[in-house]
Amino acid sequence: MSYIFNNFSTGAAEGPKFSSVVEVAREKGYTEPHPADDLNGFDVARKLTILTRTITSNSRAPTALPALQSFASVQTQSLIPKPLEGIPSGDDFIARLPEFDAEFDKLRADASAEGKVLRFVGVVDVAGGVVKAGLEKYPTSHPFATSLGGSDNIIMFHTERYGARPLIVQGAGAGAAVTAMGVLGDLFKLA
């Protein structure tokens, strides 16, 4: 999702078509073979579930966070157009996605008119008890708009110590090499 929105929504009212950015992301290996498996938001929801469970199990005090039974418990916004839900083939999905470019163009133009960009983000608000994944707008001066390129991901921590100036961690977030290193790291932990 990072590559898709880093390239689709740059702050300008116009730009590449959403379907073409998704197709390029797929060709580069930044999406699953079936892009709907990314656009449904479930990958972000799974990561939020792991993060939320880690926070709640390691917290010294009770939190307002919900006890998530699975990623399906996360409030998740799907970006799959309704008529494309359930299309079994990634190729068929990519072939039909251009039918909905105008809807995505409008989202980008509306964000641009507000001086913002679109980003698909995951939020874990410990104090507010909110865990959600979805499309959000950020000012073009926000680190989510200025610091990201390619398939980079970014995580921003707002804490008691990092309030006015949040802690930011950023780096490569998709592709075969990044995934392989993650799997290799997991194998080393098991050894």
C-alpha positions in Angstrom: 0.0 0.0 0.0 2.9 2.4 0.7 4.2 2.2 -2.9 0.7 2.7 -4.3 -0.1 5.8 -2.3 3.4 7.3 -2.3 3.1 7.3 -6.1 -0.6 7.9 -6.6 -1.1 10.8 -4.2 1.8 13.4 -4.1 -0.2 16.5 -3.3 -1.0 17.3 -6.9 -4.6 17.2 -8.0 -3.7 15.0 -11.0 -1.3 12.2 -11.6 -1.1 8.6 -12.6 -4.2 6.5 -12.7 -4.8 4.4 -9.6 -5.1 1.2 -11.6 -1.8 1.8 -13.4 0.0 2.4 -10.0 -1.5 -0.8 -8.6 -0.4 -2.7 -11.8 3.2 -1.4 -11.5 3.2 -2.3 -7.8 2.2 -5.8 -8.6 4.8 -6.1 -11.3 7.5 -5.0 -8.8 6.4 -7.5 -6.3 5.1 -4.8 -3.9 1.6 -6.3 -3.7 0.4 -9.9 -3.5 -0.2 -11.6 -6.8 -3.8 -10.7 -6.4 -3.8 -7.0 -5.5 -7.2 -7.3 -3.7 -5.3 -9.1 -1.0 -3.6 -5.8 -0.2 -6.4 -3.4 -1.1 -8.7 -5.1 1.3 -6.6 -3.7 4.2 -6.2 -7.1 5.9 -2.4 -7.1 5.8 -2.4 -3.8 7.8 -5.1 -5.2 10.1 -3.0 -8.3 10.8 0.0 -6.1 11.7 -2.2 -3.9 14.0 -3.5 -7.0 15.7 0.1 -8.2 16.5 1.1 -4.7 17.7 -2.1 -4.3 19.8 -1.6 -7.7 21.4 2.0 -6.9 22.1 1.1 -3.6 23.8 -1.7 -5.1 25.9 0.3 -8.1 27.0 3.3 -6.0 28.0 1.5 -3.1 29.6 2.0 -2.6 33.3 -1.4 -1.0 33.6 -4.7 -1.8 31.9 -5.2 -0.1 28.5 -8.3 1.0 26.7 -7.4 -1.2 23.7 -9.9 -3.9 22.7 -9.0 -7.5 23.1 -8.6 -8.5 19.5 -9.6 -12.1 18.7 -8.3 -11.8 15.2 -7.4 -9.3 12.5 -11.1 -9.3 11.6 -11.8 -7.5 14.8 -9.9 -4.4 13.5 -12.0 -1.7 12.0 -10.7 -1.9 8.4 -11.6 0.1 5.3 -11.4 -1.9 2.1 -10.4 -0.1 -1.1 -11.8 -2.8 -3.3 -14.6 -1.5 -5.4 -17.8 -3.5 -4.6 -18.2 -4.9 -8.1 -14.7 -6.3 -7.9 -15.1 -8.1 -4.6 -14.7 -11.8 -5.1 -13.0 -11.8 -8.4 -10.8 -14.9 -8.1 -8.0 -13.9 -10.5 -5.4 -11.2 -10.0 -5.2 -10.7 -13.7 -9.0 -10.3 -14.0 -9.0 -7.8 -11.1 -6.2 -5.7 -12.7 -8.1 -5.8 -16.0 -11.3 -4.4 -14.4 -9.7 -1.9 -11.9 -9.5 0.9 -14.5 -13.3 1.1 -14.5 -12.9 2.8 -11.0 -10.1 5.2 -11.7 -12.4 8.2 -11.7 -13.5 7.4 -8.1 -9.8 7.3 -7.0 -9.0 10.4 -9.0 -11.8 12.3 -7.1 -10.4 11.2 -3.8 -6.9 12.5 -4.8 -8.3 15.7 -6.2 -10.3 16.3 -3.0 -7.3 15.7 -0.8 -5.2 18.0 -3.0 -7.8 20.8 -2.7 -7.3 20.6 1.0 -3.5 20.7 0.7 -3.2 17.0 1.6 -2.2 13.6 0.4 -3.8 10.2 0.8 -2.2 7.4 2.8 -3.5 4.0 3.9 -2.5 3.9 7.5 -2.9 1.8 10.6 -3.7 3.4 13.9 -3.3 2.1 17.4 -4.5 4.7 19.8 -3.8 3.3 23.3 -5.5 6.1 25.2 -8.5 6.2 23.0 -8.9 2.4 22.6 -8.9 2.6 18.9 -7.4 0.2 16.4 -8.2 0.9 12.8 -6.8 0.7 9.2 -8.0 2.9 6.4 -7.4 5.7 4.0 -6.5 9.0 5.7 -5.6 12.5 4.5 -2.4 14.2 5.7 -1.0 17.7 5.1 1.6 17.8 2.4 4.0 19.0 5.1 3.4 15.9 7.3 6.2 13.2 7.5 3.8 10.7 5.9 3.8 13.0 2.8 7.4 14.3 2.8 9.5 11.4 4.1 8.3 8.5 2.0 9.4 7.3 -1.4 9.0 4.1 -3.3 7.8 1.3 -1.1 9.0 2.9 2.2 6.9 2.4 5.3 6.9 4.8 8.3 5.8 4.4 11.9 5.1 7.4 14.1 5.1 7.0 17.9 3.2 9.6 19.9 4.0 8.9 23.6 4.4 10.8 26.8 8.0 11.6 25.9 7.4 11.9 22.2 4.4 14.2 22.1 5.1 17.4 20.2 7.9 15.7 18.2 6.9 12.1 17.7 9.5 9.3 17.2 9.6 8.3 13.5 11.0 5.0 12.2 11.1 4.5 8.5 12.5 2.1 5.9 11.8 -0.3 3.1 8.4 -1.9 3.5 7.8 -4.2 0.5 9.4 -6.5 -2.0 11.1 -9.8 -2.1 14.4 -8.8 -0.3 12.6 -7.2 2.6 10.2 -10.1 3.0 13.1 -12.6 2.8 15.0 -10.8 5.5 11.9 -10.8 7.7 11.5 -14.6 7.3 15.2 -15.2 7.8 15.1 -13.1 11.0 12.1 -15.2 12.2 14.0 -18.4 11.5 17.0 -17.2 13.5 14.7 -16.5 16.4 13.4 -20.0 16.3 16.9 -21.6 16.1 
